[in-house]
Amino acid sequence: MLNERLKNLRLAKGLTLQQVGDFFGISKASISGWESGKSHPDHKKLEKLAELLGTSVQFLISGYEDLNRATQNTLGRVPFIEWNFLLLNPQVSNKNPLVTTLHSNPSSKAFATRYQASASIVWQAGSIPAGSILIVDPDVSPGPNDTVIVLVDGSEIQLARHTQTPENKIVLVRADTNNFMPIKAENSNIIGVVLEWQMSAKLK
């Protein structure tokens, strides 16, 4: 249903009710009403929601993408790469298993991986549960509050939030530690933007 898709997509983007409300200039209670099904956004707001959440109005309403969008990527499937292999800059081949995307429209360079919990002793669960399948696109430019996969110090893969300071400075903030410390730009390289995550997925 529309309300469930709105909530799932918001959580997948790591956005709070307040942030979505601020985007529209309305209260977080209004957004909560949309997600509970007590009220519904009008068509203009649906268009802005689709843009904010990286999907289409058709998907928000029906749960299905239109055929043209779905077929831009081969049947909406992306190759799967193990999390630890991302350190090796792996080459994708036709031997890689495939994961079907649910609502995103990835480029031909997109891939899927299974998010591993951080080895840090201060690790804590974030908005994306450990073990989830992530659809990652290196061709997408990260925007405010996008979740990204980052190579840190050339030796560690991290999940991070691409965010902005009050001084309009772009920073990367670790998404899975309890102190959410910034990652130094000179030590990091964004591998790709997380378009969506799935609790489970069949590898084909």
C-alpha positions in Angstrom: 0.0 0.0 0.0 1.0 3.6 -0.6 1.6 4.4 3.1 3.8 1.3 3.6 5.9 2.1 0.5 6.3 5.7 1.7 7.6 4.5 5.1 9.9 1.8 3.7 11.4 4.1 1.1 11.9 6.9 3.7 13.7 4.5 6.0 15.8 3.1 3.1 17.0 6.7 2.4 17.7 7.2 6.1 15.3 10.2 6.4 13.4 11.1 9.5 9.8 12.2 9.6 11.0 15.7 10.5 13.4 15.8 7.5 10.6 14.9 5.1 8.3 17.4 6.7 10.9 20.1 6.4 11.3 19.2 2.7 7.6 20.0 2.2 7.3 22.8 4.8 4.8 20.8 6.8 4.8 19.1 10.2 6.2 15.6 10.8 2.7 14.7 12.1 1.4 15.2 8.5 4.1 12.8 7.2 3.2 10.4 9.9 -0.4 10.6 8.8 0.6 9.6 5.2 2.6 6.7 6.5 -0.2 5.5 8.8 -2.8 5.8 6.0 -4.9 8.3 7.8 -4.3 10.9 5.1 -2.8 11.0 1.6 -0.5 13.4 -0.3 -1.9 15.1 -3.3 -0.5 14.5 -6.8 1.9 17.4 -6.6 3.3 16.2 -3.4 3.5 12.6 -4.8 5.7 13.9 -7.6 8.0 15.6 -5.1 8.0 12.5 -2.9 9.0 10.3 -5.8 11.9 12.7 -6.5 13.0 12.8 -2.9 12.8 9.0 -2.4 14.4 8.1 -5.8 11.5 6.4 -7.3 8.4 7.0 -9.5 4.9 8.2 -8.8 3.7 5.0 -10.4 5.7 2.8 -8.0 4.4 4.8 -5.0 0.8 4.3 -6.1 0.8 0.8 -7.5 4.0 -0.9 -6.3 5.1 -1.5 -9.9 7.5 0.5 -12.0 6.6 1.3 -15.6 8.0 -1.0 -18.2 10.4 1.6 -19.8 12.1 2.3 -16.5 12.3 -1.4 -15.5 13.9 -2.4 -18.8 16.6 0.3 -18.8 18.6 -2.1 -16.6 18.5 -5.7 -17.7 15.2 -6.8 -16.2 16.0 -4.8 -13.1 18.8 -7.1 -12.2 22.3 -6.2 -10.9 25.3 -8.4 -10.2 26.0 -9.5 -6.6 29.5 -8.8 -5.1 30.5 -10.0 -1.6 31.1 -7.1 0.8 34.7 -8.0 1.5 35.5 -8.3 -2.2 34.7 -4.6 -2.7 38.2 -3.8 -1.3 39.6 -5.6 -4.4 37.8 -3.5 -7.0 36.3 -6.7 -8.5 35.5 -7.1 -12.1 31.9 -8.2 -12.7 31.4 -11.2 -15.0 28.5 -13.2 -16.2 29.3 -15.7 -13.4 28.1 -13.3 -10.8 24.7 -14.1 -9.3 22.1 -11.5 -9.9 19.7 -9.6 -7.6 16.4 -8.1 -8.8 15.8 -4.5 -7.7 12.5 -3.7 -6.1 11.9 -0.1 -6.9 15.1 1.6 -8.1 16.3 2.2 -11.6 20.1 1.5 -11.5 22.6 2.1 -14.2 24.6 -0.6 -15.9 27.4 -0.1 -13.4 25.2 -0.8 -10.4 25.8 -3.9 -8.2 24.4 -5.6 -5.1 26.2 -6.5 -1.9 25.3 -7.8 1.5 25.9 -5.2 4.3 28.2 -6.5 7.0 28.1 -5.1 10.5 31.1 -3.0 11.4 33.9 -4.7 13.3 34.1 -1.6 15.5 33.4 -2.2 19.2 31.2 0.9 19.1 29.1 -0.5 16.3 25.3 -0.1 16.7 22.4 -0.9 14.4 21.5 1.9 12.1 18.5 2.4 9.7 19.8 -0.4 7.5 20.0 -3.8 9.3 23.2 -5.8 9.1 22.7 -8.6 6.6 20.6 -6.6 4.3 21.1 -6.6 0.5 22.1 -3.2 -0.8 21.7 -2.0 -4.3 24.6 0.3 -5.0 25.1 2.6 -8.0 28.6 4.2 -8.7 27.0 6.4 -11.4 24.7 8.3 -9.1 26.0 11.5 -7.5 25.3 11.5 -3.8 22.9 14.1 -2.5 22.0 15.3 1.0 21.3 12.4 3.5 22.0 9.7 0.9 23.6 6.6 2.3 26.8 5.7 0.5 29.4 2.9 0.6 32.9 4.4 1.3 36.4 3.0 1.0 38.3 4.4 4.0 42.1 4.5 4.1 42.2 2.1 1.2 41.6 -0.8 3.7 38.0 -0.7 5.1 34.5 -0.6 3.6 32.1 1.6 5.6 28.5 2.6 5.4 28.2 6.4 5.6 25.7 9.2 5.4 26.5 12.0 2.8 25.4 15.1 4.7 25.8 18.8 5.0 26.9 21.0 7.9 25.2 24.3 8.8 28.1 26.0 7.0 27.1 24.1 3.8 30.2 21.9 3.9 29.7 18.4 2.6 30.8 15.7 5.0 30.6 11.9 5.3 29.5 10.6 8.6 29.8 7.0 9.7 26.4 5.4 9.7 27.1 2.5 12.1 28.9 3.7 15.1 27.4 5.3 18.2 29.4 8.5 17.8 28.7 8.9 14.1 32.1 10.5 13.6 32.9 12.3 10.3 35.2 10.5 7.8 38.1 12.6 6.6 37.6 13.4 2.9 41.3 12.8 2.1 41.1 9.3 3.6 37.9 8.3 1.8 36.6 7.4 -1.6 32.8 6.9 -2.3 32.2 3.6 -4.1 28.5 4.3 -4.8 25.2 5.5 -3.5 22.8 3.0 -1.9 19.6 3.1 -4.0 17.6 0.7 -1.9 18.0 -2.1 0.6 16.2 -5.4 1.0 15.9 -7.6 4.1 16.4 -10.6 1.9 16.8 -11.3 -1.8 17.2 -14.4 -4.0 20.5 -14.6 -5.8 20.0 -16.0 -9.3 
